[in-house]
Amino acid sequence: MYPKEIIEKLIKAQKAVVLTGAGISAESGISTFRGTGGQWDKVDPMKLATPEAFAKDPKYVWEWYEARRRQLREAKPNMGHDVIAGMEEFFPKFTLITQNVDRLHQKAGSRNPIELHGSIWMARCAGIPSCGEWEDRHELVNLPPQCPHCGALVRPGVVWFGEGLPGEAWAEAEKAALECDVFFVIGTSALVHPAASLPETAIQKGKLVIEINPEETPLSGLVTLSVRSHAGPALELLREKLLANDSA
């Protein structure tokens, strides 16, 4: 699964970047958004995940997000999350970028992941001007919730269709992709832009790019190595090989 020359390059790598998508959380029982049986198979994202949908029916939007929050409360990190958290100790400089909003990486011990799409646990005042954003893990009963500061409606702290990514987070992610020695693409369809452009940047720069995904993606034919597997088993095997060679 991992050629010897790949392992040797990884051991010498100083700067590693990991980009994760919904596939890694699927191994914790969280349904993905795309693909057969995904969230967007069941509901129209344009009626849930856009500023226009929220303006039209904030209660309906919040009911869906609160149901998903209840599901996520019980979710636990899986082996893939655990191995990625351990990578922080293996590589001298390590950057984790995630498209996921569930914060399972933090539960597993990852310290400062870049959340490109925000977090479902964040709430944001939708007033103009906004009173800001805060973490709220309470089960919300009165929907839609109101800002405790100004009384305006509160929206989920996630990035919706038609919205730009957080500027600071995106700049940090781009910088990491440009400067890395190795880039891991794990459990992402590589269809959502601009996030999908990050591994493309690493590929164009001639970096070592490793994809781990049970399904083929648009990146599969372009990366250095494409591992057709779920994240947990593939990452655990990689950890074993790296530790065995590092101590040899």
N, C-alpha and C positions, 0 to 999 in steps of 0.2 A: 504493500500500500504506500509506503514511504521509501523511495530509493535512498541508498546510502549517501549519495551526493547531496540530496535535499537535507538530510539530517545534519550532515557536516556544515552546510551553509547556515542552517538554523542555529547551530551551536555557536557559530562565529558572529551571528547577527547582533548588532547593538541596539537597533531601533525597530521595534515591532508594532504593527497596527493590526487590530482586529475589528472588523465590521460585522455586526450580527443583525439578523432579521428575524421574522416571526418563526422561522423553522426551528430555532433553538428552543424557543418557549413551547413549541408544540410538543416537545418531549416531556414537558411538565403538565400536559393535558390541556393546554390553552390553544383553542382553535385559531388557525391562521386567518388572514383576511381574504387572500386570493386562493384560487385553485378549487378543486372539487370539495364541497362541504365547508368552504371557508365562510367567514362572516358576511362577505359581500355577495355570496350566493343566496343568503337568506333575506337580506334587506338591501335597499338601494342606498349606496353611500351618499348619493346626492341629497337624500332626505335626512341624513344623519350627521354627516361629517363635512359640512360647509358652513360658513358664516350665514349664508342665506337661509339654510335650513333652520339654524338656531333662531334667527330673527323671526321666522315664520311660526315655529312651534317649539319654543325652548323646553317645554315640559316633556314633549315626546323625545327630544334629543337626550335630555337628562335621564329619562326612564331607561333608555337603552344603555347609556354609559354607567348608570348606577347598577344595572343588572350585571354588566361586565365587571365592575368593581367588586361586586359580591363574589363572582367567580374567582377573581384574582386574589382575594383575601385568603383563600384556602390553598392557593398554588405554592409549590415549593421549588427551589432551584433544583436542576438536575445535574448529572455528571458533567455535561458540557459547560454549564455555568461555573461549576466548581473548578474545572481545569483552567478555564479562562482567568478566573480570579487568581489562580496560582501562577499564571504566566507573568504577573506583575513582579514576582520575585525572581523569575528566570532571566528575563531580558532587562538589560541596564536601563533602557527607556521603553516604556510600554504605554500605548494609547488604545483604549477601548472606545469604539464608536458604536452606538446602537440605534436602530430604527424602532426598537420596541419601547412601549410606554408602561410596561408592567413593573419595572424596577426589581426584577428577579436577579439581575446582575449584582445589585447592591446587597440583596439578601444573601447572596453567595459569598460576599466579601470584597467585590470589586470596589475600589475606593472612589474613583472620580470618572465614571464613564461619561462620555459626551452623548447627551440625549438629543438626537437630531429632531425627533418628533415630539419632544416634551414628555410629560408624564401624566398618566390618568389619575394619579394621586394629587396632582396640583389643581387648584381652583384659581380662576382669574376673574377679577372684576371686569365686567363688560361695559362699565360706564365710560363716558367720554368727558374728561380724561379718566383713565383707569386708576383705581386705588392700588393696583399691583397684583401680585400673585403669591399664593401661600400653599403649603402642603395641608391637605385635609383628608384624613383617613376615616373620618366618621361616616357611619351609614346615614345617608341623607334621606330625610323623610318628607320634608316640605319641598316639593319640586315644582318649578325651578327654584334653586336657592337664591337668596339675596345677599349682596355684599354687606358684611357687618359694619362697614365704615360709612358707606354712602347710600345704601338701600337699592343700588342698581342690581340688575341681574348678574349672576355669576355663571361663567362658562367653564367647561373642562379645560385644563391646561395642556391641551394637545394641539399639534399642528393639523389643521384641516386642509382639505383640497382647496386649492386656490390661494393658500397663504404661503408666505415665504418662511424658510427655516430661520431659527434664531441666529442673528448675525454673528455673534461672538462664537457660538458653538460651531457654526459652519466654517468660519475662518480657521479655527483651531483644527478642525478635521481636515481641511484642505492642506494645511501646513504639515500635518502628520503624514498624509499620503505622499506628499512631495519629498519628504525627508527620510522616509522609512527605508530599512533594508529588506524587510519582509512584510507582506500584507496578506492577512487571512480574511477570506470572505466566507462567512459561516451562516448557513440557513437563511439566505436571502435570495429572492427571485431575480435580483438584478434588473428589475423592471421599473422600480420607482426612482425617478430622478428628482433632485440632483444627487441623492445618495449613491446611486449606481455609478456616478462619474468618478467616485473616489478610487475604487479598484482600477478603473480605466486609466486614471492618472498614473497609478503605480505601474501598470502594464506598459504604458507609453514611455515611462522613465526607465524601463528595463529592470524593474525590481523583481524579486522573487515573490510571486503571487500564488497562494494556495487556496483553492476553493474546496469547501466541504459542504456537500448538499446531496440528498438522496435523488434529486431530480436534476436533469440537465438544465442549464440556464444559458442566456446569451453570452455569458463570460466563459463558459466551459471550454470552448475551443481556443481561447486566447490566453488563459492563465498558464503558469509554469506547471502546475499539477492540479488536477481536478479529482477529488476523492469522492466517489459516489457512495455516500454513507450518511447515516444520521450523525449529528454532531457529537453526542455523548461517547459512543464507542470509538469513533475516529480520533477524538481528542484525547481520550484516555490512552489509546495505543501510542499516540504521538508523545504524550507525557512520559510514558514508560521508555520509549526509545531515546528521548532527549536525556533523561536522567541517567540511563544506562551508559550512553556514550559520553556524557559530560563527566561521569565519575571514572571513566576508563583511563 
